[in-house]
Amino acid sequence: MKIHDITMVIHRDMPVYKNKEDKRPRLDEVSNHKTGKSHESRIYMDIHTGTHFDAPLHMVAGGDTIENIDLNNCITPCKVFDLTALESEITKKDIEDLEFGQGDFVIFKTKNSFANEFDFKFVFIEKSAAEFLRDKKIKGVGIDALGVERDQPGYETHKALLGNGITVLEGVYLKDVDPGEYLLCALPLKIKGAEGAPARAVLIEGILA
């Protein structure tokens, strides 16, 4: 058995969406041992920082919130596919011959995993691919970008996925992960009423029959 940690490390200088300063996490020291107290900290961060899940509410008015996510979609067999040859977007044509189907959780490894800073031209899931995933009735999709789409009008990718019960995991780090089948274990923080939550995500190799 081998465990691959695919979680981004949270820190001030980490990649954040579009390099927006207000999205940078901050860890403040509240007390420390020098004052004779315990060491305690307070964190300030965007819900969509680093590796995280989106809940339907993120893009669907009246959609469900993260505390109600189906945990069977968070701890599940998954399939990692290598799409590192793509330069811009993932289209239906790029994935229609891949071997996955109803009930699968698919994760796309792209060139994003090799970037050390936010890339404004990151590889994303285009509308035709999102609709193909929807029609295949997958349970979830993961990608190594901080978003499944890049400035698409009307958030059409998010809505095709989240609006049809497909779990969305963003910001996974797959540089050292080979394509194949793994057990995904990724649990979002249980934040009542939130449209998403950070997660610690790992892929476990060698335990699936």
N, C-alpha and C positions, 0 to 999 in steps of 0.2 A: 504494500500500500504506500502511496506517495501523495502528500498533500501539497497542492499548488495554491498559494495565497494570491488571489487575483484582485486584491483590494488596494486602492490608492492610499498612500500615507497622507493623513491630514496635517497640514502645516501652513504657515503664513505664505510661503513662496510656491505652493503647489499650483498646478494649472487650474484655472477657474474659467468659467464660461465667458468668452470674449474678453478675457483679461480685465473684467470689471472690478475695480477696487472694492466696491461695496459687497462683492461676493467672496472676498478673501476671508478665510476663517481667522479667528483671533483667540488665543489661549491666554487668559490673564491669571496670574498668581494671586490668590486671595489671602493665603497665609502660608508660612513656611516654618521650618524647624529652628531657624535663627531666633525667632521670637518666642520659642518654647511651645509653639502650637504644632498641630499636624500640618502636613503639606496639602493644601487644597487649591483647586483651580476652577475657573469658570470659563466655559467655551461659548463663543459667539460665532455662529455659522449659518449659512444658507441651507435650507432643507436639501437642496440639490447639489450639495458639495461632494466631490469625489465619487466614489462608488455608492450608488443609491438606487432605490426603487422609485418609480412613479406610480401613484395611485390614479384611478380614473378621474378623480376630481381635478387633477392637474390641468386637464384639457376638456373635460366633459362637464358641463353645468349640471349640478345635482349629482355628480358621480360619487362613487364610494370613496371612503378615506382609508388611509394606510393601515389603521389598526384592524381593519376587517379583511386584509389580504388573505387569500387561501394559502396556508403554509405548505400545502402539498405542491404548490408551484414554486416554492422557495427551497425545499429539500427534495430533489428530484433527479433522476437520470437526465443527462443533457448531451447534446452533440455539438462539438466545436468544429467550425468549418473555416478553412484558410482562404481568405479573400484578400490577401496582402498584395496581390497584383493590381488591384483596383486603385485608381488615382483619385476618384471623385465621389461617385455615388454607387449604391448597391441597387440594381434594378431587378425586375422580375427575371430578365434574361440571365442575370448572373447567378440566380439561385434555383431556377426551375428544374435543373437536372440534379440537384443535390438530393441525397437520400434522407428525407424526413417526411413526417406526415402528422396525422391527427394525434394530438396529445403529447407531441414532442416539445421539449424546450431546446431551442437552438441558440447558439452563441456564435457571433461572427468576429473572427480575428482579422483585423485590417492593419494597414500601415500606421493607424493611429497609435498602436501599442508601442511604436518605436520613437514617438515624439516625446521630447523632454519638456515642452512648453505647449501652451494652447496654440493649435493650428486653425486659423480662420477658414481654411479649406479642408477641414477634416472630412473623412469618409462618412457618409450618412446613409440611412435607409430611405430611398426614394418611394414615392407614392405607389408605383406599380408593384414594387417588392412588398410593401406593407399590405397591400390588398391581396397579394398572392399568399402571404403568411396568414392573413385573416381567412381566406378561402380554404386553406389547408387545415384550418382549425387547430393550430398549434396552441400549446398552453402558455408559452412564454418565449421572449426573445431577449438576448443580451448583446451589447455592443461595447467596444472599447473606445467610445466617444462619450463626452459629457451630455450628449443629446442624440436621440435617434434621428433627428432631422436638423437641417441647417437653413433657417429663414424661409421655410416653405409657406406659401400663403394659406392661411386658415388652419395651420397645424395639421395638415391632412394625414401625415404619417402617424402622429400621436393618436389622432382620433380614430383612424382605421384599426389601430391596435387596442388602445385603452377602451375605446367605445364598444369593443367586441370581446371583452373579458380576457384579453391577452396580457399577461404580466410583463412589465417592461423593466429591465435591469440595465442601468447605464453606468459608464465609467469603470468598466472592468479592465484589468491590466493583463494582457495575454502574451507579452513578449516572449516569455520562456515556456509557453504552453503549446504543445503540438496538437494538430487536429485529431479528433477521436471522440470516444465516449467516456464520460466521467459522471461522478455523482456531484451535483451542485448542492452546496450548503450555503445559503445566503439569507440571513434573517434581518429584516428592517427593524429599526427601533419602533416600539409600539406607542406612537404619539397620537393621541385622540384628536380627530378632526383634521389631521394634516393631509396634504395632497401628495406626500411622498416622505421618504426617510432614508438617512444614511444606512449602510449595511456593511457587515464584514462578510466577505464572500470568498469561498474556497472551492476548488475543484479537487475531488478525491479520485485518484487513479488506482486501478487495480482491484477494485472490490465488486464491480458489476459482473454478473455471471455472463 
